[in-house]
Amino acid sequence: MTQSIAPKNGLNALLTPAESVLILIDHQPFQFANLHSHEPTMIVNNVIGLAKAAKIFNVPTILTTVTADRGGKLIKGLQDVFPDQTPIDRTFINTWEDANVVEVVKRTGRKKLIMAALWTEVCLAMPAIQAAGEGYEVYGVTDASGGVSAEAHEMAIRRMIMAGVVPITWMAVAAELQRDWARQDSAKAFGGILLDHGGATGTAFAWELQLLGQTAGTA
């Protein structure tokens, strides 16, 4: 099989809404129970922010769980972003070995895969490495994923980089999809995501909006 080589620099190395697919893997209660690389509430916040960004930029998003009858359904905040979408439930630990998931990706015709998962060292690394080997450009969202320890998370990221996977954070994904603040159709919604999920960035943005409001009100 001929493998394409993803660009490592230049404009084509950046994400665009038209080329991307988001795959969110196993953000379930069982997986959160042994999450120790990050504060769990941070991962909850970040993956919901990531999902909302994908939605406003019309990036096809695949939700998937593993043995949901034992591991639990997706966390409510994430499912609420796509209330009418039923996650693909798997038995395969490696999502990319599940034909249902791969077929959905292939139907989009897109080659840039954005992935986030619990846990990083298993449920993110395995499909990311395999998909990268099959010619996809894979981006692993490190702060919307987490491992059973800080070491497990870090080693998984190192392993994925060696396999050609690009590490990225959720706000970087959203910023690349927005690309230009003049795109008003999505800029307002993106600003709302930053307010709700952007942490200190959201706080600063809220303050800026408040100042603008006060200025406008006194002009």
C-alpha contacts under 8 A as a table, 3 or more apart, distances in Angstrom:
res1	aa1	res2	aa2	distance
1	M	134	E	7.94
2	T	135	G	7.89
3	Q	133	G	7.21
3	Q	134	E	6.11
3	Q	135	G	4.71
4	S	135	G	4.93
4	S	136	Y	7.58
5	I	135	G	6.86
6	A	13	A	7.35
6	A	135	G	7.77
6	A	136	Y	7.59
6	A	137	E	5.72
7	P	10	G	7.28
7	P	12	N	6.59
7	P	13	A	5.20
8	K	13	A	5.70
9	N	12	N	7.24
9	N	13	A	5.27
10	G	13	A	5.63
10	G	14	L	7.60
11	L	14	L	5.68
12	N	15	L	7.68
14	L	176	E	6.59
15	L	19	E	7.26
15	L	20	S	6.81
15	L	112	K	7.38
15	L	173	V	7.18
15	L	176	E	5.66
15	L	177	L	6.10
16	T	19	E	5.58
16	T	20	S	6.26
16	T	176	E	6.72
16	T	177	L	5.16
17	P	20	S	5.48
17	P	57	F	5.97
17	P	58	N	6.81
17	P	59	V	5.57
17	P	177	L	5.64
18	A	59	V	7.23
18	A	110	R	7.90
19	E	110	R	5.17
19	E	111	K	6.38
19	E	112	K	5.86
20	S	59	V	6.14
20	S	60	P	7.42
20	S	110	R	5.98
20	S	111	K	6.71
20	S	112	K	4.68
20	S	113	L	5.85
20	S	114	I	6.96
21	V	59	V	5.77
21	V	60	P	5.17
21	V	61	T	6.02
21	V	62	I	7.77
21	V	105	V	7.29
21	V	108	T	7.91
21	V	110	R	6.72
21	V	111	K	7.76
21	V	112	K	6.29
21	V	113	L	5.07
21	V	114	I	6.00
22	L	54	A	7.12
22	L	59	V	6.77
22	L	60	P	6.22
22	L	61	T	4.63
22	L	62	I	6.17
22	L	113	L	6.05
22	L	114	I	4.68
22	L	115	M	5.91
23	I	61	T	5.81
23	I	62	I	4.75
23	I	63	L	6.19
23	I	64	T	7.67
23	I	113	L	7.20
23	I	114	I	6.13
23	I	115	M	4.86
23	I	116	A	6.62
24	L	27	H	7.42
24	L	61	T	7.48
24	L	62	I	6.21
24	L	63	L	5.14
24	L	64	T	6.33
24	L	115	M	5.96
24	L	116	A	5.19
24	L	117	A	5.92
25	I	63	L	6.37
25	I	64	T	5.11
25	I	65	T	6.12
25	I	95	T	7.73
25	I	115	M	7.56
25	I	116	A	6.18
25	I	117	A	4.44
25	I	118	L	6.57
25	I	123	C	6.93
25	I	124	L	7.49
26	D	31	Q	6.99
26	D	64	T	6.02
26	D	65	T	4.54
26	D	66	V	6.22
26	D	74	L	7.00
26	D	117	A	5.88
26	D	118	L	5.62
26	D	119	W	7.96
26	D	123	C	7.60
27	H	31	Q	6.61
27	H	32	F	7.15
27	H	65	T	7.37
27	H	74	L	5.58
27	H	75	I	6.34
27	H	117	A	6.55
27	H	118	L	5.90
28	Q	31	Q	5.42
28	Q	32	F	6.36
28	Q	65	T	7.22
28	Q	68	A	7.99
28	Q	71	G	6.35
28	Q	72	G	5.67
28	Q	73	K	5.77
28	Q	74	L	4.73
28	Q	75	I	5.70
29	P	32	F	5.09
29	P	33	A	6.17
29	P	71	G	6.38
29	P	72	G	5.76
29	P	73	K	7.37
29	P	74	L	7.42
29	P	75	I	6.87
30	F	33	A	5.18
30	F	34	N	7.31
30	F	70	R	7.98
30	F	71	G	4.79
30	F	72	G	6.55
31	Q	34	N	5.92
31	Q	35	L	6.61
31	Q	71	G	7.28
31	Q	118	L	5.99
31	Q	119	W	6.90
32	F	35	L	4.96
32	F	40	P	6.70
32	F	118	L	7.44
34	N	147	G	7.88
34	N	148	V	5.56
35	L	38	H	6.89
35	L	39	E	7.94
35	L	40	P	6.67
35	L	118	L	7.88
35	L	119	W	7.53
35	L	146	G	6.29
35	L	147	G	5.56
35	L	148	V	4.82
35	L	149	S	7.04
36	H	39	E	7.06
36	H	40	P	7.75
36	H	146	G	7.48
36	H	147	G	6.30
36	H	148	V	4.98
36	H	149	S	4.82
36	H	150	A	6.70
37	S	146	G	5.73
37	S	147	G	5.32
37	S	148	V	6.10
37	S	149	S	4.55
37	S	150	A	4.08
37	S	151	E	7.63
37	S	152	A	7.79
37	S	153	H	6.43
38	H	42	M	7.06
38	H	43	I	7.14
38	H	146	G	6.35
38	H	147	G	7.86
38	H	150	A	7.46
39	E	42	M	5.52
39	E	43	I	7.00
40	P	43	I	5.26
40	P	44	V	6.34
41	T	44	V	4.96
41	T	45	N	6.12
42	M	45	N	5.06
42	M	46	N	6.06
43	I	46	N	5.05
43	I	47	V	5.95
43	I	143	D	6.50
43	I	144	A	5.09
43	I	145	S	6.55
43	I	146	G	7.32
44	V	47	V	5.54
44	V	48	I	6.23
44	V	77	G	7.92
44	V	144	A	7.51
45	N	48	I	5.45
45	N	49	G	6.20
45	N	197	H	6.01
46	N	49	G	5.01
46	N	50	L	6.06
46	N	143	D	6.72
46	N	144	A	5.22
46	N	170	W	6.55
46	N	197	H	6.77
47	V	50	L	4.91
47	V	51	A	6.09
47	V	78	L	7.32
47	V	116	A	7.68
47	V	144	A	4.78
47	V	145	S	7.82
47	V	170	W	7.52
48	I	51	A	5.04
48	I	52	K	6.14
48	I	77	G	6.56
48	I	78	L	5.29
48	I	81	V	7.53
48	I	197	H	7.99
49	G	52	K	5.16
49	G	53	A	6.20
49	G	170	W	7.43
49	G	193	I	6.27
49	G	194	L	7.92
49	G	196	D	7.97
49	G	197	H	5.70
49	G	198	G	7.97
50	L	53	A	5.12
50	L	54	A	6.33
50	L	144	A	7.67
50	L	170	W	5.53
50	L	171	M	7.41
50	L	173	V	7.71
50	L	174	A	7.11
51	A	54	A	5.14
51	A	55	K	6.28
51	A	61	T	7.71
51	A	78	L	7.16
51	A	81	V	6.88
52	K	55	K	5.03
52	K	56	I	6.37
52	K	81	V	6.39
52	K	193	I	7.07
53	A	56	I	5.37
53	A	57	F	6.33
53	A	174	A	5.78
53	A	190	F	6.73
53	A	193	I	7.20
54	A	57	F	5.29
54	A	58	N	6.00
54	A	59	V	4.89
54	A	60	P	7.28
54	A	61	T	7.02
54	A	174	A	7.63
55	K	58	N	5.02
55	K	59	V	6.09
55	K	60	P	7.70
55	K	61	T	7.73
55	K	81	V	7.91
56	I	59	V	7.79
56	I	186	S	6.52
56	I	189	A	6.88
56	I	190	F	7.50
57	F	177	L	6.97
57	F	178	Q	7.75
57	F	186	S	6.94
60	P	108	T	7.81
62	I	87	P	7.29
62	I	88	I	7.84
62	I	101	V	7.71
62	I	104	V	7.96
63	L	85	Q	7.89
63	L	86	T	7.49
63	L	87	P	4.64
63	L	88	I	6.26
64	T	87	P	4.68
64	T	88	I	4.49
64	T	89	D	5.67
64	T	90	R	7.36
65	T	68	A	5.97
65	T	73	K	7.23
65	T	74	L	7.02
65	T	87	P	6.38
65	T	88	I	6.17
65	T	89	D	4.73
65	T	90	R	6.19
66	V	71	G	6.98
66	V	89	D	5.43
66	V	90	R	4.74
66	V	91	T	5.74
66	V	92	F	7.29
66	V	93	I	7.11
67	T	70	R	5.77
67	T	71	G	5.93
67	T	72	G	7.77
67	T	89	D	6.35
67	T	90	R	6.02
67	T	91	T	5.79
68	A	71	G	4.80
68	A	72	G	4.66
68	A	73	K	5.50
68	A	89	D	6.53
69	D	72	G	5.86
69	D	73	K	7.68
74	L	78	L	6.76
74	L	79	Q	6.14
75	I	78	L	5.66
75	I	79	Q	6.40
76	K	79	Q	5.11
76	K	80	D	5.91
77	G	80	D	5.16
77	G	81	V	6.83
78	L	81	V	5.50
78	L	82	F	7.33
79	Q	82	F	5.40
79	Q	83	P	5.67
79	Q	85	Q	7.83
80	D	83	P	4.80
82	F	85	Q	5.51
88	I	100	N	7.60
88	I	101	V	7.21
90	R	93	I	7.66
90	R	95	T	7.47
90	R	98	D	6.92
92	F	95	T	6.18
92	F	97	E	6.53
92	F	98	D	6.29
93	I	122	V	7.64
93	I	123	C	6.53
94	N	97	E	5.61
94	N	98	D	7.36
94	N	122	V	7.55
94	N	123	C	6.07
94	N	126	M	5.57
94	N	127	P	5.58
95	T	98	D	5.43
95	T	101	V	7.02
95	T	123	C	7.06
95	T	126	M	7.70
95	T	127	P	5.64
96	W	99	A	7.37
96	W	101	V	6.85
96	W	102	V	6.18
96	W	126	M	7.70
96	W	127	P	4.77
96	W	128	A	7.99
96	W	130	Q	6.98
96	W	131	A	6.95
97	E	102	V	7.69
97	E	127	P	7.66
98	D	101	V	5.63
98	D	102	V	6.52
99	A	102	V	5.12
99	A	103	E	5.90
100	N	103	E	5.27
100	N	104	V	6.41
101	V	104	V	5.30
101	V	105	V	6.45
102	V	105	V	5.13
102	V	106	K	6.15
103	E	106	K	5.02
103	E	107	R	6.17
104	V	107	R	5.25
104	V	108	T	6.81
105	V	108	T	5.48
105	V	109	G	7.12
105	V	110	R	7.24
106	K	109	G	5.38
106	K	110	R	7.13
110	R	113	L	7.82
111	K	135	G	7.90
111	K	136	Y	5.11
111	K	137	E	5.96
112	K	136	Y	6.16
112	K	137	E	4.70
112	K	138	V	5.93
112	K	139	Y	7.49
113	L	136	Y	6.83
113	L	137	E	6.00
113	L	138	V	4.74
113	L	139	Y	6.06
114	I	138	V	5.99
114	I	139	Y	4.74
114	I	140	G	6.07
114	I	141	V	7.01
115	M	124	L	6.98
115	M	128	A	7.35
115	M	138	V	7.29
115	M	139	Y	6.13
115	M	140	G	5.03
115	M	141	V	6.02
116	A	120	T	7.89
116	A	124	L	6.31
116	A	140	G	5.98
116	A	141	V	5.17
116	A	142	T	7.06
116	A	144	A	5.71
116	A	145	S	5.22
117	A	120	T	5.99
117	A	123	C	5.80
117	A	124	L	5.08
117	A	144	A	7.11
117	A	145	S	4.85
117	A	146	G	7.11
118	L	122	V	7.70
118	L	123	C	5.93
118	L	124	L	6.87
118	L	145	S	5.51
118	L	146	G	5.56
118	L	147	G	6.53
119	W	122	V	5.53
119	W	123	C	5.27
119	W	124	L	6.41
119	W	145	S	6.54
119	W	146	G	5.31
119	W	147	G	4.60
119	W	148	V	6.89
119	W	153	H	7.89
120	T	123	C	5.92
120	T	124	L	4.76
120	T	125	A	5.99
120	T	142	T	7.87
120	T	145	S	5.73
120	T	146	G	5.16
120	T	147	G	4.99
120	T	152	A	7.55
120	T	153	H	5.55
120	T	156	A	6.19
120	T	157	I	7.67
121	E	124	L	6.31
121	E	125	A	5.37
121	E	126	M	7.69
121	E	147	G	6.20
121	E	152	A	5.92
121	E	153	H	5.88
121	E	155	M	7.38
121	E	156	A	4.65
121	E	157	I	7.80
122	V	125	A	5.39
122	V	126	M	5.76
123	C	126	M	5.93
123	C	127	P	6.89
124	L	127	P	5.99
124	L	128	A	5.96
124	L	140	G	7.42
124	L	145	S	7.73
125	A	128	A	5.18
125	A	129	I	5.87
125	A	156	A	6.17
125	A	157	I	7.68
125	A	159	R	7.73
125	A	160	M	6.19
126	M	129	I	5.47
126	M	130	Q	6.27
127	P	130	Q	5.11
127	P	131	A	5.88
128	A	131	A	5.30
128	A	132	A	6.03
128	A	138	V	6.22
128	A	139	Y	7.91
128	A	140	G	7.32
128	A	160	M	7.21
128	A	165	V	6.77
129	I	132	A	5.19
129	I	133	G	6.28
129	I	160	M	6.16
129	I	163	A	5.98
129	I	164	G	7.70
129	I	165	V	6.94
130	Q	133	G	5.10
130	Q	134	E	6.51
131	A	134	E	5.03
131	A	135	G	6.72
131	A	136	Y	5.65
131	A	137	E	7.94
131	A	138	V	7.12
132	A	135	G	5.45
132	A	136	Y	4.94
132	A	137	E	6.04
132	A	138	V	5.87
132	A	163	A	7.16
132	A	164	G	6.57
132	A	165	V	6.57
133	G	136	Y	7.25
133	G	163	A	7.69
137	E	165	V	7.24
138	V	164	G	7.79
138	V	165	V	5.19
138	V	166	V	6.24
139	Y	165	V	5.75
139	Y	166	V	4.63
139	Y	167	P	5.76
139	Y	168	I	6.47
140	G	165	V	6.68
140	G	166	V	6.05
140	G	167	P	4.92
140	G	168	I	6.00
141	V	144	A	5.63
141	V	145	S	6.45
141	V	167	P	6.12
141	V	168	I	4.97
141	V	169	T	5.02
141	V	170	W	6.01
142	T	145	S	5.21
142	T	146	G	7.22
142	T	157	I	7.71
142	T	167	P	6.33
142	T	168	I	6.09
142	T	169	T	5.65
142	T	170	W	7.80
143	D	146	G	7.13
143	D	169	T	5.54
143	D	170	W	6.58
144	A	169	T	7.38
144	A	170	W	6.64
146	G	153	H	6.09
147	G	150	A	6.71
147	G	152	A	5.75
147	G	153	H	4.75
148	V	152	A	6.32
148	V	153	H	7.31
149	S	152	A	5.12
149	S	153	H	6.32
150	A	153	H	5.22
150	A	154	E	6.14
151	E	154	E	5.10
151	E	155	M	5.96
152	A	155	M	5.28
152	A	156	A	6.10
153	H	156	A	5.22
153	H	157	I	6.38
154	E	157	I	5.18
154	E	158	R	6.31
155	M	158	R	5.05
155	M	159	R	6.08
156	A	159	R	5.03
156	A	160	M	6.11
157	I	160	M	5.12
157	I	161	I	6.16
157	I	167	P	7.15
158	R	161	I	5.20
158	R	162	M	6.35
159	R	162	M	5.19
159	R	163	A	6.50
160	M	163	A	4.97
160	M	164	G	6.38
160	M	165	V	5.17
160	M	166	V	7.69
161	I	164	G	5.06
161	I	165	V	4.92
161	I	166	V	6.18
161	I	167	P	7.16
162	M	165	V	7.37
168	I	172	A	6.54
168	I	173	V	6.98
169	T	172	A	5.32
169	T	173	V	6.41
170	W	173	V	5.08
170	W	174	A	6.40
171	M	174	A	4.98
171	M	175	A	6.04
171	M	198	G	7.70
172	A	175	A	5.05
172	A	176	E	6.14
173	V	176	E	5.29
173	V	177	L	6.29
174	A	177	L	5.13
174	A	178	Q	6.20
174	A	190	F	7.76
175	A	178	Q	5.06
175	A	179	R	5.75
176	E	179	R	4.92
178	Q	181	W	7.03
178	Q	183	R	7.34
178	Q	186	S	7.13
178	Q	187	A	7.04
178	Q	190	F	7.78
180	D	183	R	5.77
181	W	184	Q	6.67
181	W	187	A	5.90
182	A	187	A	7.49
183	R	186	S	6.09
183	R	187	A	5.94
184	Q	187	A	4.80
184	Q	188	K	6.40
185	D	188	K	6.94
185	D	189	A	7.86
186	S	189	A	5.36
186	S	190	F	6.02
187	A	190	F	5.00
187	A	191	G	6.07
188	K	191	G	5.07
188	K	192	G	6.41
189	A	192	G	5.02
189	A	193	I	6.47
190	F	193	I	5.09
190	F	194	L	6.40
191	G	194	L	5.07
191	G	195	L	6.27
192	G	195	L	5.05
192	G	196	D	6.33
193	I	196	D	5.18
193	I	197	H	5.79
193	I	198	G	7.02
194	L	197	H	5.24
194	L	198	G	4.24
194	L	199	G	7.63
194	L	201	T	6.88
194	L	202	G	4.89
194	L	205	F	7.71
195	L	198	G	5.84
195	L	199	G	7.72
195	L	201	T	7.74
195	L	202	G	4.18
195	L	203	T	6.74
195	L	205	F	6.82
195	L	206	A	6.47
196	D	199	G	7.78
196	D	202	G	6.77
197	H	202	G	6.84
198	G	201	T	5.16
198	G	202	G	4.43
198	G	203	T	7.57
199	G	202	G	5.21
199	G	203	T	6.36
200	A	203	T	4.89
200	A	204	A	6.15
201	T	204	A	5.18
201	T	205	F	6.08
202	G	205	F	4.95
202	G	206	A	6.03
203	T	206	A	5.11
203	T	207	W	6.30
204	A	207	W	5.09
204	A	208	E	6.24
205	F	208	E	5.02
205	F	209	L	6.23
206	A	209	L	5.10
206	A	210	Q	6.15
207	W	210	Q	4.98
207	W	211	L	6.20
208	E	211	L	5.12
208	E	212	L	6.17
209	L	212	L	5.03
209	L	213	G	6.05
210	Q	213	G	5.00
210	Q	214	Q	6.19
211	L	214	Q	5.06
211	L	215	T	6.08
212	L	215	T	5.05
212	L	216	A	6.03
213	G	216	A	5.10
213	G	217	G	6.04
214	Q	217	G	5.02
214	Q	218	T	6.27
215	T	218	T	5.34
215	T	219	A	6.04
216	A	219	A	5.27
